[in-house]
C-alpha cells in the first residue's frame, strides 16, 4: 500500500471517529439566578439594609427558605418553540448571621444552599445538565455607620456596606457569579413607627453571556424598603422593591422584584418568624413568576 493511500485511509478514519464522538460543550454561564439574597446584618429588613450599627454587642442568626418559580426561562420570539424553562423550580435555604459591635460596625456572612434546582435539560437552546442540588456563592459583608441612629430613634441614618462574594457556587447550576465585590451606600429615615430605607451600589463581577446576545456583567443595584411597627416589639410589616441592571437597553439583563411580608417576635425569647411573598416586574434573568419565603430568626 502506498504512503499516499495509507494517509488517505487514516484521514477518513479520523473523520469518521470525530463524527460519532460527542461534541464537547462549554460549561453553563456563571450567572446567579437567585436574586433574593437576605441581608446577614441584625436589624435590616429582608434584603434591604438599614444604617443600624448601634446598640452595643448585638448578634443575630436567620434560616430563611425561599421558593421561586421559573427564575430562568427563555422564550422563542418566533413562537415556533415552547418556552425553555432551564430552571423552573428553585428552593433554597439561606443561613445567615451577623454581629454589631463598637457602636459603628456590623459584619455578617450568608451561606445559600439549593435543595431544589430543577428545570428542562432539553429545549430549543443547548445547555449542560443543571445540577438538582447546589451550593451558592458565600457572601461576606461589613457595614460601617457614618451618621448614627439608635434603633428606635427618629431621624436620619447613613452607612456604607462592603460585600464580597466567594466563587463557591456549584458549576453549571446557575447559582453563582464567581468572585464579586458589592459596595453600597445605605440611607434610612425613621419617623415614629415607620422606617424608610434605600440602598444604592454596584455589583462588580466578570462578564457572562446568555443566549440572544445578553451580557451579564457588573451591575448597578438598588434596594428600597419600608418597615412599619404595626405592633411595637411584636409585629413589623415590610415591603421591598429591589433590582439591578447591567444594561438598561437589554431587558434580559435587568431584573426588578417586589416583596411584601412580616416579621413576628415570639414573646421575649429573641426568636422571630419571617413570612412573605413576591413577584418580578421584568422578564430578565432571575425574574420569578412568584416567590414565597419564610424562616426563623434569633437575635440577642
N, C-alpha and C positions, 0 to 999 in steps of 0.2 A: 504494500500500500504506500502510495506516495506521501511525502510530508504535507503537501498541499491538501490532499484528500483527508488525511488524519486531522488536520487543523479544522477543516470544514465540519467534519463529524463532531468534533469536540465542541465547536461553536453551537451547533444545532442542539446538542445535549444540554449545554449550559442554558440556552434559551428556553428549552422545554422545562427544565427544573425551575427556572425563575418564574415561569408562567403558572406553575402549580403551587409554588411556595406562598404562604400567606403574606400579604403586604404588611410591612411594619408601619404602625401608626404612632404619631407623637402622643405624648400624654395630653390629657384634657387640660384646657386653660386653667391657670391658677387664679380662680375667682371665688370669693366667698359670697354665696347666695343667702346666707343667714344675716340679714341686715338688722335684726332685732338683737342688740348687744347690750345687756343690762349693765348699768354702772356698778363698779365694785365699791364705791365710796359710801360710808354711812351718811344718811341724811339727804341723799339725792332722790330724785323721782324714779321713773323706770329706767329710761336711757338718758334722760336729761340730767345734766349735772347742775348742782347748786353751788353757791360760794361758800357753803358751810365748812369751816375747818376748826371752829372754836368749841368750847365745852370741856376742855381738859382731855384726858385719855379716854377716847370713845372707840369701841370696836363693833364690828358687825359682820355677820355672815348671812348668805342667802343661797337657797337652792330653788331655782326657777325653771320650770318646764314650759316649753313653747312648741306649739304645733302650727306649721304654716302649710297652706295648700297651694301647690303649683308655683314654687319660687323660681323655677327656671323652665319656661315654656317658649318654644319657637313656633311662629305662625308663618305658614306659606302664603305670601301675599297674593299669589295667583289663585288660591283656592283649590288647587289640584290635589293637595295632600292634607290629611288631617293634622291637627296640631301635634308637635313633637314635645311631649312632656318629659324632658330629660330628668327633672326631679319633680315628682308630683306630690309626694308626701314627705315632710321633714319634721321629725320630732327630736328636739334637742333639750338637754339639761345644762344650764349654766350654773356652775358652782363658783360663787364669788365671795370675796371677803376683803375687808379694809379696816384701817385704823387711823384715827385722827390723833395728833399729838402736838404739843408745844404751841397750841392756840393758833397755828398758822399752816400746818401741814397735814396732808392726808395721803396715804399710799394704799394701793389695792391691787388685787390680782383676780382674773376671771379665767376659768377653765371650761370651755364648751365641749360637751360630749353629745354626739349624734346617735341616738338609739335607732332611729329610722331615717333612712335617706334613700328612698326608693323612687323609681321612675321607669321610663321606657328606654331600654337599651337599643331598640330598633326603631327607626323613624326615617324621615326624609333627609336627615342630617346624620353624619357619621361621628360618633364619639366612642371612646373606650368605655367599657363597662364601669358603671358607677358603684362604688362600694356601698353596701346596705347599712353599715355602721361605720362611724368615723370619729376621729378626734379633730377638733377645730384648732385654730390658732390661739395659743395662750396669750392673754393681754396683761401687760403690766402698766400701772398708771400711778402718777404722782400729781397731786393738786396742791397749789400754793395760794394761800389767801393774800390778797392785796388790800382790798377795803373790807375790813372785818365786820361781821354782823352776827350777833348771837341767834340761836335757833328760833326763839320766839319773839325776837326784837323786830319792830318795824324799821324799815329803811332799806337802803341800797347796799348790795354786796358785790364784790368783784374778786375773781380768782383766775388763775391760769392752770390748765391741765396739760401734762405731757404724757402721752401714752405710746407704748411700743408694742408691736405685735411680733411674736416669735413664729417661725415657719414650722409649726408642729402639725398643721393640717394634713390629714391623710391625702395622699396623692390621688388624683382623678375623681375626688369626691365633691368638688365644687364647694369646699368648706374652708378654704384658706387663701390668703392673699400673699403669703410669703412674709419676708421682713417688711414691717411697716412702721411709720412714725406719724403720730397724730397729735399735733399741738392744737389747743383750742382756748379761746377766751370765754370765760364763764361770768355771766352777769345775772343778778336777780334783784327782785324788789318785793318786800313783804309789806302788805297793808292789811292789818288785822288778821283774819283767818285765811287770807288769800296770798299765795306765793306765785309770782311770775318769774320765769327763768328763761334765759336764752344762751345758746352756745354757738359760736361761730369758729370754724377752724379749717384745717386741711388734713387730708388723709394721703400721706406720701407713700407711694408704692411703685414697683416696676409695672410696666405695661403688660397687659394680657389681651388676647384677641379672641373675640367671639364671632360667630358667623354674621353675615350681612354687613361686613365692614365695621363692626362695633369694636371700639377700643376701650378697654377698662384700664385706666391709669390713675395717676394722682388726682384727687378729687377735692372740691370744695364741699365742706359738710356744714349742716345746720341742724339745730335742735331747738324746739320751742315747747315749753310746758307750763302748765298751771296746776297748782295743788290747792285744794280747799279743805280746811279743817272743819268738816261738817259737824263732827262731834269731837271737841278738843281731846287729844291724847287717846282717842279711840278709833275714829273713822276719818280717813283722808281720801277725798275723791281726786283723781288725777286724770288729766288729759294731755296728750303729747302729739306733736307733729314733727317728723324728722326726715331727713333725706340727704342725698349727695348727688353730685354730678361731675363727670369728667369733661363732658362736652354737652352744653345745653342744646346744640343743634342735632344731637343724636338722642332720640327718645329712648333707645335701648340702653344708653349709658347713664340714665338718670332714674333714680327711684325716689318716691315720696310716700310716706306711710303715716297713718294716724292711729292713735291708741286711746281707749277710754278704759279706766279701771279704778280699783280701790285698794287701799291698804287698811287692814283692820288689826288693831292691837288686841292681844289676848290677855286681858287683865293687866297685872303688873309683873308679868313673868319675863318681859323682854321679848317674848315671841310675838309674831305677827303673821297674818295671812295676806297674800297678794293675789288678786284675780284681775283679769282684763281681757280685752279683745281688740282687734284692729283690722284695718283694711288698707290696701295700697291704692294710690290715686294715679299711678302711672303704669306703664307696661314695661318698664326697664327690668334689668336683671335683679333678682331678689324680690320683685314685686309679687306679693301673695294675693290670691283671691280672698282669703281671710286668714286671720291669726287668732288663736286663743292661747292664753298663758295663765299660769298660776304657780304659787310656790309658798315656801315658808321662810321667814326671816327671823334672825335673832340679833338683838343689839344690847350692848351693855349700858 
